[in-house]
């Protein structure tokens, strides 16, 4: 089994790819879903998401189908 490692922080474009959505949808989730991880601004032109928070949120959304 291959383990995929992610960097600790990722830019919005890669965060959107993690969920297989567009960047506009990612920003809508940030605005509308209060449980979605908040981005961090490193500078005026650099925003990142914590990868661990995104993966934890994604895993919490999974629903078991019987």
N, C-alpha and C positions, 0 to 999 in steps of 0.2 A: 504494500500500500504506500502510495506517495503522499507525503505531507506537504501541503502548500503553505508557505510562509508569506505573510504580508508585512509591509513596513508599518511602523507604529502609527503613522499619519498618512492620509491620502488626500489628494486634491479632489474637488467636486466631480470632475470628469470621470476619474477612476471609481469614485464612490457610486456614481450612477451606473457604471458598468457592473459593479458588484451586484446590483439588484436587477440588472438587465432592463433599465429604464433610461429615459432621457434626462438631461440636466434640468430641464424645466420641471419635470415631474419631481425630481429630487428636491428642488427649491420649494415646490408646492407642499411636499411632505414636511419640510422644515417649518413652513408657515402654518400648516393646518393640523399636523399631528403633534400633539404636545408631548407624546412619549418618544418621539423620534430624536435621536442624538443631535445635539446642537453643534454647529460648526465653530471653529476657533479661527479668529483673524490673527495671523502672524504679522501682517503689515497691511497697508492700504490696498495692496494688489495681490495678497496671498491669503487664501482661506483654505483650511484643512479640516478634515473630520478624523476623529480618533477611530482607528480601524477596529480595535477591540470592542468599542461601544457599538459600532455598526454591525459587527458580526453577532454580538449578543442580542441586539434588537431583532436582527433577521431570524435568529434561532428561536426567539420568543414568539415570533409570528407564525411559526409552523404549526399546523393543526393536523392531528392524526386522523386519517380517514379509515374507517373500518368497513 
